[in-house]
Amino acid sequence: MTGEGGGAAPVASGNSPGIFQGAKRLWGLAALAVAVGAGGPAAACRLALILALDVSGSVDAREYRLQLDGLAEALADPEVRSAILALSDAPVDLAVFEWSGAAFQRQIIDRTTIDGPALDAAIGRLRGWQRISAPEATGLGAALEVAAAQLADGPACWRHVVDISSDGKNNDWPSPRQVHLSGATAGLTVNALAVGLTSAATGGIPGLPELVAYLEAEVIRGADAFVETASGYEDYAEAMKRKLLRELTAGLFASSLPIPRLASAQ
């Protein structure tokens, strides 16, 4: 696949540190619980998360199944499940769709406020989802437009995040850069999950280092944006788990986190 070059300064990618990151998540969720209990922001949900899955021509039948089942496995992981359901008074909204060319986006899970039963239903739907014929093109820009529109149409949340998976560069219209310049993604955080081989490009498909550089320059945007990596679709479930945990707790220590006002002494 081929795509447009150039772009903004890269944002560092990589995996989350283990013990430190886990402790940081716990402290972050505790701080957020304090904010909620003390009368935090008015929005009903703490995070609206749109997951956009690449089903373009470079994804074969086996890889398609690994991707759908890998997302289901990541959502079912006890640590991810705990992070999603940690604050019932400030829940997570979730939607999932698959995409290929500019004219193909297929909704898998409509935007839903997630509680325990809703999470179980989402996991079951992903495991039972079946592929249909789709264009071979890679319409990253169009997928960004659809994700941004879904976030704009739903209720306001504290954070709005697009989580887009891809194993190739955009080769359809519009380009991701055009979408960003249009203002469609203003105020959103766009993260990416790069799926590829650690070796150099083969058969027109970029190697993982090249794909990460492209996604950093052209696709990710916003506060705390990052690229997670999967070394092939066999690694998709673990990479998605890392990515979700990072997204579910990102920004909890940022200055943008609402700080509850304490009552004045009487």
TORBA-636925 format. One record per atom (N, C-alpha, C, CB): residue in three letters; x, y, z. Coordinates in steps of 0.02 Angstrom, whole numbers, plus 32768, in hexadecimal, padded with zeros to 4 digits. Glycine has a CB too. Example, Ala and Ser with C-alpha at 12.3 -4.5 7.8 and 13.67 -1.06 7.14 Angstrom:
! residues 2
Ala82947EE48186 Ala82677F1F8186 Ala82947F5B8186 Ala82357F2081C4 Ser82827F908162 Ser82AC7FCB8165 Ser82858002818A Ser82C07FE2811E 
***
This chain:
! residues 266
Met802A7FC48000 Met800080008000 Met802C803E8000 Met7FD18000803D Thr801180747FE4 Thr803680B37FE4 Thr800D80E88006 Thr804980C87F9D Gly802E811B801E Gly800A81508041 Gly80318191803D Gly7FFC813D808A Glu801181C68057 Glu803182068055 Glu8066820B808A Glu7FFD823E805D Gly809982348081 Gly80D1823A80B1 Gly80D0827C80D5 Gly81138231808D Gly8106828880F9 Gly810C82C7811D Gly80E382C6815C Gly80F9830080F2 Gly80E282FF8180 Gly80B4830481B8 Gly80D2832781F4 Gly809E82C081CC Ala80AA8326822A Ala80BD83488267 Ala80F48322828B Ala808183518294 Ala8110834182BD Ala8145832082E4 Ala812A82E28304 Ala816183508319 Pro814F82AA8302 Pro8137826B831D Pro812B826E8368 Pro81698234830E Val80FC8245837E Val80EF823B83C5 Val810881F683D7 Val80A3824383D6 Ala812B81F0840E Ala814B81B1841F Ala8118817A8428 Ala817481B8845F Ser8128813E840D Ser80FE81048415 Ser812080D48444 Ser80EF80E383D1 Gly80FD809C8453 Gly811D806A847D Gly80ED804D84AF Gly8158808684A0 Asn8103801984D1 Asn80D97FF68500 Asn80DC80178545 Asn80EE7FAD8504 Ser80A7800D856C Ser80A4802985AF Ser80D1800485DE Ser805C802985C8 Pro80F68026860A Pro811E8003863C Pro80F07FDB8669 Pro814780358665 Gly81087FA28682 Gly80DE7F7486A7 Gly80CA7F8A86EC Gly81007F3486AC Ile80F57F83871D Ile80E37F8F8763 Ile80D17FD9876D Ile811B7F7B8791 Phe80FB80068754 Phe80EE804D875D Phe80AC8061873E Phe81278077873F Gln809F80488701 Gln8062805B86DF Gln802580418704 Gln806280418697 Gly802A80048720 Gly7FF27FE88745 Gly7FE380128783 Gly80007FA18759 Ala8018802687A7 Ala800E805087E2 Ala7FF0809487CE Ala8050805A8807 Lys800880AE8796 Lys7FEE80EF877F Lys7FA480EB876F Lys801581068742 Arg7F9080B28750 Arg7F4980AA8740 Arg7F1F80A88780 Arg7F3D806A8718 Leu7F36808487B3 Leu7F11808087F1 Leu7F0A80C48812 Leu7F33804F8821 Trp7F4180E98815 Trp7F3F812C8832 Trp7F11815A8809 Trp7F8581498838 Gly7F15815387C8 Gly7EEC817D879D Gly7EA2817087A7 Gly7EFD81728755 Leu7E8F813087A9 Leu7E48812087B4 Leu7E31813687F9 Leu7E3D80D587AC Ala7E5D8132882B Ala7E4B814A886D Ala7E3F8195886D Ala7E82813888A0 Ala7E6B81BA884A Ala7E6382028846 Ala7E2382148822 Ala7E9E82228822 Leu7E1381EE87EE Leu7DD681FB87C9 Leu7D9981EC87F3 Leu7DD481D28788 Ala7D9C81B8881C Ala7D6481A88848 Ala7D5781E18879 Ala7D728167886E Val7D8D81FF8892 Val7D86823888C0 Val7D638272889C Val7DCA824F88DA Ala7D77827E885D Ala7D5982B58837 Ala7D0F82A9882C Ala7D7C82BE87F4 Val7CFD826B881C Val7CB7825B8810 Val7C8F82638851 Val7CAF821487F5 Gly7CAA82478888 Gly7C87824A88C7 Gly7C7F829088E2 Gly7CAA822188F9 Ala7CAC82BD88CF Ala7CA8830288E8 Ala7C81832F88BA Ala7CED831D88F1 Gly7C5F83138889 Gly7C39833D885B Gly7C6383578823 Gly7C1983768880 Gly7C7F832A87FC Gly7CAB833C87C4 Gly7C84835A878B Gly7CD1830087AD Pro7C9E8352874C Pro7C8083718712 Pro7C3A83568704 Pro7CAC836786D6 Ala7C13837D86DD Ala7BCD836C86D2 Ala7BC3833486A0 Ala7BA883A986BC Ala7BF383278673 Ala7BEA82F48640 Ala7BDD82B0865F Ala7C2782F18611 Ala7BB28289863F Ala7B9D8249865C Ala7BD182138657 Ala7B5E8232863A Cys7BFF82178627 Cys7C3181E28620 Cys7C7781FF8622 Cys7C2681BB85DD Arg7CA781D68637 Arg7CEB81EF863C Arg7D1281E685FB Arg7D1081CC8674 Leu7CFC81B785D0 Leu7D2181AA8592 Leu7CF0818F855D Leu7D5A8177859E Ala7CF181AE8523 Ala7CD0819384E8 Ala7D07817884BA Ala7CA481CA84C3 Leu7D05813784AD Leu7D3A81158489 Leu7D1D80F3844B Leu7D5E80E184B6 Ile7D3781068410 Ile7D2380E883D1 Ile7D5C80BC83B8 Ile7D10811E839D Leu7D4F807C83AF Leu7D80804D8395 Leu7D728040834C Leu7D80800A83BE Ala7DA3804D8321 Ala7D9C804682D8 Ala7DCD801282BF Ala7DA7808B82B4 Leu7DB37FDC82A2 Leu7DDB7FA18290 Leu7DE77F9D8245 Leu7DBA7F6182A9 Asp7E247F938231 Asp7E397F8E81EA Asp7E257F4A81CE Asp7E857F9A81E3 Val7DF97F4A819B Val7DE77F0B8179 Val7DF37F12812E Val7D9D7EF88187 Ser7E267F39811C Ser7E367F4480D5 Ser7E547F0680B6 Ser7E667F7F80CD Gly7E657F0A8077 Gly7E7B7ECF8051 Gly7EBA7EAE806C Gly7E867EE2800B Ser7EE27ED18092 Ser7F1F7EB480AE Ser7F117E8680E9 Ser7F4F7EEB80C3 Val7ED37E858101 Val7EC07E5B813B Val7E9D7E1D8121 Val7E917E83816C Asp7EBD7DE28128 Asp7E9E7DA4810F Asp7E6C7D898142 Asp7ED37D7080FF Ala7E4D7D518132 Ala7E187D35815D Ala7E317D2281A2 Ala7DF97CF8813B Arg7E6C7D0581A5 Arg7E887CF281E6 Arg7E987D2F8210 Arg7EC87CC881DD Glu7EB57D6281F1 Glu7EC67D9F8215 Glu7E877DC5822C Glu7EF17DCC81E9 Tyr7E547DC28203 Tyr7E147DE18215 Tyr7DFA7DC38256 Tyr7DDF7DD881DD Arg7DFB7D80825A Arg7DE37D5E8296 Arg7E0E7D6D82D3 Arg7DE07D13828A Leu7E517D6F82C8 Leu7E7E7D8082FF Leu7E717DC78319 Leu7EC77D7A82E8 Gln7E5F7DF482ED Gln7E527E398301 Gln7E117E3E832A Gln7E4E7E6682C4 Leu7DDB7E208311 Leu7D9C7E248335 Leu7DA07DFF8378 Leu7D637E07830B Asp7DBB7DC28376 Asp7DC27D9C83B4 Asp7DF47DBB83E3 Asp7DD67D5383A4 Gly7E287DDB83C7 Gly7E5A7DFC83F1 Gly7E3C7E378416 Gly7E947E1383C6 Leu7E107E5E83F6 Leu7DEF7E958418 Leu7DC17E7A844F Leu7DC77EC083E7 Ala7D9C7E44843F Ala7D717E258472 Ala7D9A7E0D84AD Ala7D4A7DEB8453 Glu7DD37DEE84A0 Glu7DFF7DD684D6 Glu7E197E0F8500 Glu7E397DAE84B9 Ala7E2B7E4684E0 Ala7E457E808505 Ala7E0E7E9E8532 Ala7E5F7EB684D5 Leu7DD17EA38518 Leu7D9B7EBF8540 Leu7D887E91857A Leu7D5E7ECB8514 Ala7D927E508571 Ala7D827E1F85A5 Ala7DB97E1885D9 Ala7D737DDC8586 Asp7DF47E3385CB Asp7E2C7E2E85FA Asp7E177E4D863E Asp7E6B7E5285DE Pro7E267E2C8675 Pro7E0F7E4586B6 Pro7E277E8C86C6 Pro7E277E1886EC Glu7E657E9D86B3 Glu7E7E7EDF86C1 Glu7E5A7F148698 Glu7EC97EE386B4 Val7E4E7F058658 Val7E2A7F34862D Val7DE27F3B8645 Val7E2B7F1D85E3 Arg7DC37F038654 Arg7D7D7F04866B Arg7D777F2F86AB Arg7D647EBD8679 Ser7DA67F2686D8 Ser7DA57F4C8717 Ser7DAC7F968709 Ser7DDD7F358745 Ala7DD87FA886DB Ala7DE27FEF86CA Ala7DA4800E86AA Ala7E1F7FF7869C Ile7D827FE7867F Ile7D468000865E Ile7D0E800B8691 Ile7D2F7FCF8628 Leu7D067FDC86BE Leu7CCC7FDD86EC Leu7CDB7FFD872F Leu7CB47F9686F7 Ala7D16801B8736 Ala7D2C80348777 Ala7CFE80688795 Ala7D7180508771 Leu7CE08092876D Leu7CB980CB8786 Leu7C7480CC8767 Leu7CDE810E8778 Ser7C4480B08789 Ser7C0080AC876D Ser7BE080F08765 Ser7BD580808799 Asp7BF58122878D Asp7BDA81658787 Asp7BFA818D874E Asp7BE3818A87C7 Ala7C3081748732 Ala7C51819486F9 Ala7C67815D86C9 Ala7C8F81BF8710 Pro7C37813F86A5 Pro7C468104867C Pro7C6A8115863B Pro7C0680E0866C Val7C7980E08617 Val7C9980E585D5 Val7C6580D7859F Val7CD580B285CF Asp7C658100856B Asp7C3D80F3852F Asp7C6A80D284FB Asp7C1D81358513 Leu7C51809E84DA Leu7C7A807884AA Leu7C53806D846A Leu7C8F803584C8 Ala7C7680738431 Ala7C5A806083F0 Ala7C92803F83C8 Ala7C3D809E83C9 Val7C7E8011839B Val7CAE7FED8372 Val7C947FEA832A Val7CBC7FA6838D Phe7CBF7FFA82FA Phe7CAD7FEF82B4 Phe7CEB7FD7828E Phe7C90802F8293 Glu7CDF7FB78255 Glu7D157FA18229 Glu7D147FCB81EA Glu7D0F7F568217 Trp7D4E7FD181CA Trp7D547FFD8191 Trp7D857FE1815E Trp7D69804381A7 Ser7D7D7FF6811F Ser7DAF7FE780EC Ser7DB5802580BF Ser7D9D7FA780C1 Gly7D9780248084 Gly7D9A805E8058 Gly7D6F80988071 Gly7D84804B8013 Ala7D7280D0804E Ala7D50810D8064 Ala7D058103806C Ala7D5D81448033 Ala7CE780D78045 Ala7C9E80CD8047 Ala7C8980938072 Ala7C8480C48001 Phe7CB880738096 Phe7CA5803880BD Phe7CB780428107 Phe7CC87FFA80A2 Gln7C83804B812F Gln7C8880498178 Gln7C4B80238190 Gln7C8C80928198 Arg7C577FEF81B7 Arg7C217FC381CD Arg7C207FC1821A Arg7C2A7F7B81B0 Gln7BE77FD78235 Gln7BE17FDB827D Gln7BDA7F96829C Gln7BA680078291 Ile7C037F8882CF Ile7BFF7F4982F3 Ile7BDA7F538335 Ile7C457F2C8300 Ile7BEC7F87835A Ile7BCC7F988399 Ile7BBC7FE28398 Ile7BFA7F8583D6 Asp7B7C7FF2839E Asp7B68803883A2 Asp7B82805683E4 Asp7B1B803F839E Arg7B88809783E5 Arg7BA080B88422 Arg7B7480A6845D Arg7BA381058419 Thr7B9380898490 Thr7B6F806D84C9 Thr7B9280818509 Thr7B6B802084C3 Thr7B6C8093853B Thr7B88809E857E Thr7B93805A859E Thr7B5880CA85AA Ile7BD1804E85B3 Ile7BE5800A85C6 Ile7BDE7FFE8611 Ile7C2D7FFE85B1 Asp7BB47FCC8621 Asp7BB47FAE8664 Asp7BC57F64865A Asp7B6E7FB78688 Gly7BC17F3C868E Gly7BD47EF68689 Gly7BB07ED08652 Gly7BC97ED486CA Pro7B6D7ECF8652 Pro7B497EAC861D Pro7B577EC685D7 Pro7AFF7EB0862A Ala7B5E7F0985D0 Ala7B6C7F25858E Ala7BB17F108576 Ala7B687F718591 Leu7BE27F0C85A4 Leu7C257EF68591 Leu7C237EAD857B Leu7C567EFF85CC Asp7BFF7E83859F Asp7BF97E3C858C Asp7BD87E368548 Asp7BD17E1685C1 Ala7BA57E5F853B Ala7B837E5C84FA Ala7BB17E7284C2 Ala7B447E8984FC Ala7BDA7EA584CE Ala7C097EBC849B Ala7C3C7E87848B Ala7C2D7EFC84B3 Ile7C567E6584BE Ile7C877E3084B4 Ile7C687DF7848C Ile7CA17E1584F8 Gly7C2B7DE3849D Gly7C097DAE8478 Gly7BFC7DC18430 Gly7BC97D9D849A Arg7BEA7E008424 Arg7BDC7E1683E0 Arg7C1C7E1483B5 Arg7BBF7E5E83E0 Leu7C537E2983D1 Leu7C937E2783AD Leu7CA67DDF839B Leu7CCA7E4783D6 Arg7C9D7DB183CA Arg7CAF7D6B83BD Arg7C837D4A8389 Arg7CAC7D4483FE Gly7C457D628384 Gly7C187D458353 Gly7C147D6A8311 Gly7BD57D418370 Trp7C397DA1830A Trp7C357DCC82CE Trp7C557DA98293 Trp7C577E1182DB Gln7C367DAE8258 Gln7C4E7D8E821C Gln7C607DC281E7 Gln7C1B7D5D8201 Arg7C927DB281C0 Arg7CAA7DE0818C Arg7C7C7DDF814F Arg7CF17DCE8178 Ile7C777E18812E Ile7C587E1C80ED Ile7C897E3B80BC Ile7C167E4680F0 Ser7C7A7E38807C Ser7CA67E538049 Ser7CAE7E9F8053 Ser7C8C7E448003 Ala7CEB7EB7804C Ala7CFA7EFE8054 Ala7D2E7F138021 Ala7D127F0D809C Pro7D307F53800F Pro7D637F6B7FE0 Pro7DA97F5E7FFC Pro7D5A7FB67FD2 Glu7DDA7F597FCF Glu7E1E7F4B7FE5 Glu7E447F8A7FFB Glu7E447F2A7FAD Ala7E2B7FC57FE9 Ala7E4E80037FF9 Ala7E53800F8044 Ala7E2C803E7FD7 Thr7E82803B8056 Thr7E8E804C809C Thr7E7A809680A6 Thr7ED8804180B1 Gly7E3D80A080BE Gly7E2280E380C6 Gly7E2780FC810E Gly7DD980E580B0 Leu7E6481088125 Leu7E6F81208169 Leu7E4D81638176 Leu7EBA81268177 Gly7E5181908145 Gly7E3381D2814E Gly7DE881CE8156 Gly7E4481FE8114 Ala7DC781A6812C Ala7D7F819F8131 Ala7D6A817F8173 Ala7D64817580F6 Ala7D92814F818A Ala7D84813081CC Ala7D8881648203 Ala7DB580F781D9 Leu7DB981918200 Leu7DBE81C78231 Leu7D8081F48230 Leu7DFE81F08225 Glu7D68820481F4 Glu7D2D822E81EE Glu7CF0820D820F Glu7D1E823C81A5 Val7CE781CC8202 Val7CAE81A8821F Val7CB381A6826B Val7CAA81618203 Ala7CEF81978284 Ala7CF9819482CD Ala7CEB81D882ED Ala7D40817D82DD Ala7D04820D82CF Ala7CF9825082EA Ala7CAF826282EA Ala7D20828382C1 Ala7C8B824E82B5 Ala7C43825C82B2 Ala7C1D823782E8 Ala7C288249826D Gln7C3181F982F6 Gln7C1081D3832B Gln7C1B81F28370 Gln7C29818A832B Leu7C56820C837B Leu7C64822E83BA Leu7C3C826F83BF Leu7CAE823D83C2 Ala7C3682938388 Ala7C1282D38389 Ala7BC782C98394 Ala7C1D82F88348 Asp7BAC8291837C Asp7B6582848380 Asp7B4F826B83C5 Asp7B508253834C Gly7B7D825383ED Gly7B6B8236842E Gly7B6F82688467 Gly7B9881FC843D Pro7B5E825184A3 Pro7B61827C84DE Pro7BA9829384EB Pro7B458258851B Ala7BAF82CC850D Ala7BF182E6851F Ala7C1182BA8555 Ala7BEC832F8537 Cys7C5282B0854F Cys7C78828C8581 Cys7CB682B58593 Cys7C8D82458568 Trp7CD882A185C7 Trp7D1382C785DC Trp7D4A82C285A7 Trp7D2E82AD861F Arg7D5182878588 Arg7D83827D8554 Arg7D638258851A Arg7DC08256856F His7D7A826884DD His7D61824884A0 His7D9D822D847A His7D38827A8474 Val7D9F81EA8470 Val7DDA81C98454 Val7DC6819D841A Val7DFE81A0848A Val7DEB81A383E3 Val7DE7817683AA Val7E22814683AE Val7DE5819D8366 Asp7E14810683A9 Asp7E4780D183AE Asp7E4480AB836B Asp7E3A80A183EC Ile7E7380BB833E Ile7E6F809F82FA Ile7EA8806D82EF Ile7E7280D782C6 Ser7E96803082DA Ser7EC77FFC82CA Ser7ED47FFC827F Ser7EB07FB782E2 Ser7F137FF0826C Ser7F237FEE8224 Ser7F637FC68218 Ser7F2A80358208 Asp7F647FA381E0 Asp7FA27F8181CC Asp7FC07F9F818D Asp7F967F3681C2 Gly7FA77FDB817A Gly7FC17FFB813E Gly7FB48045813D Gly7FA37FDB8100 Lys7FCE8066810A Lys7FC680AE8101 Lys7F8780BD80D9 Lys800380CC80DF Asn7F6D80F980E2 Asn7F33810F80BC Asn7F4281108072 Asn7F1C815480D4 Asn7F1480F68049 Asn7F1A80FB8000 Asn7ED7810C7FE0 Asn7F3680BB7FE3 Asp7EAB812C8006 Asp7E6A81417FED Asp7E5E81898002 Asp7E3181128008 Trp7E2681A47FED Trp7E1681EA7FFC Trp7DE181EC8032 Trp7DFE820F7FBD Pro7DE4821D8061 Pro7E18824F806B Pro7E5382328091 Pro7DFC828C8090 Ser7E8982578093 Ser7EC2824280BB Ser7EB582548104 Ser7F04826380A1 Pro7ED682328133 Pro7ED082458179 Pro7EE2828F8185 Pro7EFB821981A5 Arg7F1582A78162 Arg7F2982EC816C Arg7EF1831C8157 Arg7F6982FC8145 Gln7ECF830D8120 Gln7E9883378109 Gln7E608338813D Gln7E7D831E80C6 Val7E5382FF815C Val7E1E82FB818F Val7E32832681CB Val7E1282B281A5 His7E70832181E1 His7E86834A821A His7E8183948209 His7ECF8337822D Leu7E9783A781CD Leu7E9683ED81B9 Leu7E4F840881B3 Leu7EBA83F78178 Ser7E1F83DC81A6 Ser7DD983F281A0 Ser7DBB840581E3 Ser7DAF83BB8180 Gly7DDC83F28219 Gly7DC28400825C Gly7D9683C98278 Gly7D9C843F825A Ala7D8C83928253 Ala7D60835D8269 Ala7D77833C82A9 Ala7D5983298234 Thr7DB9833A82B4 Thr7DD4831882EF Thr7DE983498326 Thr7E0F82ED82DB Ala7DD78388831F Ala7DEA83BA8351 Ala7DCD83A78395 Ala7DD28401833D Gly7DF783A983C9 Gly7DE08399840C Gly7DE0834F841C Gly7D9D83B48416 Leu7DF0832583EB Leu7DF282DD83F6 Leu7E3A82C68400 Leu7DD282B783BB Thr7E42828C841F Thr7E82826A841F Thr7E7C822F83EF Thr7E9682518467 Val7EAA822B83BF Val7EAB81F4838F Val7EEA81CA839C Val7EAA820F8345 Asn7EDF818C83B1 Asn7F16815C83BB Asn7F1481288383 Asn7F11813B8400 Ala7F4A8103837C Ala7F4D80D08348 Ala7F6D80918361 Ala7F7380EB830B Leu7F5980598345 Leu7F7980198352 Leu7F958001830F Leu7F477FE58371 Ala7FD78000830A Ala7FF97FEB82CD Ala80047F9F82CF Ala803D801082C5 Val7FEC7F7D829C Val7FF47F348297 Val80227F25825D Val7FAF7F0F828F Gly805B7F05826A Gly80897EF98233 Gly80C27ECC8248 Gly80A57F39821A Leu80EF7EC18219 Leu812A7E998224 Leu81637EC5823A Leu813D7E7181E5 Thr818D7EAB8265 Thr81C67ED3827C Thr81FB7EDB8246 Thr81E67EB382BA Ser81F67EB38210 Ser82257EB881D8 Ser82127EF181AA Ser82277E7681B1 Ala823B7EFB8177 Ala822E7F308147 Ala81F17F1F811C Ala826B7F3B811A Ala81DA7F5180F6 Ala819F7F4880CC Ala81A87F0E809C Ala81907F8780A6 Thr81717EE88092 Thr81707EB28062 Thr812E7EB3803C Thr817B7E6E8084 Gly81317EA77FFB Gly80F47EA27FD4 Gly80CA7EE07FD5 Gly80CC7E697FEB Gly80E87F1B7FDD Gly80C27F597FDF Gly80A57F698023 Gly808B7F567FAD Ile80AB7F3B8053 Ile80927F488097 Ile80CB7F6280C2 Ile80747F0780B6 Pro80C27F9B80E4 Pro80F97FB8810A Pro810D7F8E8145 Pro80E77FFE8121 Gly814D7F8D8156 Gly81637F6E8194 Gly814B7F9781CF Gly81AF7F678195 Leu814F7F7B820B Leu81347F9C8246 Leu81557FE08254 Leu813C7F6F8282 Pro81977FE78251 Pro81B58029825E Pro819B805F822D Pro820080248259 Glu8195804C81EE Glu817D807D81BC Glu8134808F81CA Glu818480608175 Leu810B805D81DB Leu80C5806A81E9 Leu80BC80968227 Leu809F802881F1 Val80E28088825B Val80DF80B18298 Val80F080F98288 Val810D809582CE Ala812581048262 Ala813981488250 Ala8102816B8229 Ala817A81478226 Tyr80E1814781FC Tyr80AA816481D5 Tyr807081778202 Tyr80938133819F Leu805C814A822E Leu80238158825A Leu80328191828A Leu801181198281 Glu806F819682A2 Glu808381CD82CE Glu807E821082A9 Glu80CA81C382E8 Ala80938210826A Ala8095824F8244 Ala805182638229 Ala80C68248820B Glu802982338214 Glu7FEC824381EE Glu7FAA82368212 Glu7FED821D81AF Val7FA9820B8243 Val7F6981F3825E Val7F5D820982A6 Val7F6581A8825A Ile7F8A81FB82D4 Ile7F7C820A831A Ile7F7C82568326 Ile7FAF81E78348 Arg7F52826B8353 Arg7F4C82B28364 Arg7F3082B883AB Arg7F1E82D78331 Gly7F3B82F283CA Gly7F1A83028408 Gly7F4382F28446 Gly7EDA82DF840B Ala7F258301847F Ala7F4682F984BF Ala7F5782B084CD Ala7F1B831584F7 Asp7F9582A384DF Asp7FAD826084F2 Asp7FA7822D84BA Asp7F878249852E Ala7FA58243847B Ala7F9E82148444 Ala7FDB81E7843E Ala7F92823A8402 Phe7FD081A88429 Phe800781798424 Phe7FF7814383F0 Phe801681598468 Val802B811F83DC Val802480E483B1 Val803980A783D8 Val804F80EB836F Glu800D807683DD Glu801E803483F9 Glu8031800683BF Glu7FE280178423 Thr80577FD283CC Thr806D7FA68396 Thr805C7F5D83A4 Thr80B87FAD838B Ala804B7F39836F Ala80407EF18371 Ala806B7ED1833C Ala7FF57EDF8367 Ser80947EA0834F Ser80BF7E7D831F Ser80967E4782FD Ser80FE7E5F8343 Gly806C7E5C82CF Gly803F7E2E82AD Gly7FFE7E2682D4 Gly80607DEA82A4 Tyr7FCC7E0982B4 Tyr7F8A7E0382D3 Tyr7F8A7DD0830C Tyr7F567DEF82A0 Glu7FBC7DA5830F Glu7FC37D778347 Glu7FCE7D9D8388 Glu7FFC7D45833B Asp7FEA7DD88384 Asp7FF97E0283BE Asp7FC27E3683CB Asp803C7E2683B4 Tyr7F8C7E3283A4 Tyr7F597E6783A7 Tyr7F387E6C83EB Tyr7F257E5B8371 Ala7F257E338409 Ala7F017E358449 Ala7F2B7E57847F Ala7EEF7DEE845E Glu7F6B7E458485 Glu7F967E6284B8 Glu7FA17EAC84AB Glu7FD87E3E84BB Ala7FAB7EBE846B Ala7FB57F05845A Ala7F777F2D846A Ala7FC97F0C8410 Met7F3C7F12845A Met7EFE7F368468 Met7EF37F3D84B3 Met7EC37F118448 Lys7F057F0A84D9 Lys7EFF7F108522 Lys7F2A7F4A853B Lys7F157ECE8544 Arg7F697F4D8526 Arg7F957F84853B Arg7F777FC78527 Arg7FDB7F7C851C Lys7F5D7FCA84EB Lys7F42800884D2 Lys7F04801F84F9 Lys7F3080018488 Leu7ED77FF08506 Leu7E9A8001852B Leu7EAA80198572 Leu7E6B7FC6852E Leu7ED87FF78593 Leu7EEA800B85D7 Leu7F07805185D8 Leu7F1B7FDA85F6 Arg7F2F806085A6 Arg7F4C80A385A2 Arg7F1680D88594 Arg7F8280A5856B Glu7EE780C88568 Glu7EB280F78556 Glu7E818101858F Glu7E8D80E08519 Leu7E7380CC85B4 Leu7E4280D185EA Leu7E5B80FB8624 Leu7E31808B8603 Thr7E9C8104862B Thr7EB7812A8663 Thr7EDF8168864D Thr7EE380FF868D Ala7EE68173860C Ala7F0D81AD85F4 Ala7EED81ED860B Ala7F1281AC85A7 Gly7F18821D861D Gly7EFF8260862E Gly7EE882678676 Gly7EC782718602 Leu7EEA8230869D Leu7ED2823686E2 Leu7EFF8261870E Leu7ECB81F18700 Phe7F3E826986F7 Phe7F6B8294871D Phe7F7682D686FA Phe7FAE82708727 Ala7F5582E086C2 Ala7F5F831D869C Ala7F3B835886BE Ala7F4583158654 Ser7F51839386AC Ser7F3283CF86CA Ser7EEA83D786B4 Ser7F5A840D86B8 Ser7ED783B4867D Ser7E9383B98664 Ser7E618392868E Ser7E8F83A2861D Leu7E79836686BA Leu7E4C834086E5 Leu7E29836F8715 Leu7E728308870B Pro7DE6836F8715 Pro7DC3839D8742 Pro7DD5838E878B Pro7D7783978739 Ile7DE583C287B0 Ile7DF683BB87F7 Ile7DB983CE8820 Ile7E3483E6880A Pro7DA083A2884A Pro7D6483B28871 Pro7D7083ED889F Pro7D4E83758898 Arg7D3C841588A5 Arg7D40844E88D3 Arg7D2E84368919 Arg7D12848788BC Leu7D568447894A Leu7D498434898E Leu7D1E846A89AF Leu7D8B842989B5 Ala7CF0845489D8 Ala7CC4848489FA Ala7CEC84B08A29 Ala7C8D845F8A20 Ser7CDB84EF8A2B Ser7CFE851E8A57 Ser7CEB850F8AA0 Ser7CEC85678A45 Ala7D1B851B8ACB Ala7D0D85118B13 Ala7CDA85448B2A Ala7D4D85188B3D Gln7CAB852C8B50 Gln7C7585598B67 Gln7C8A857A8BAA Gln7C3385328B70 
***
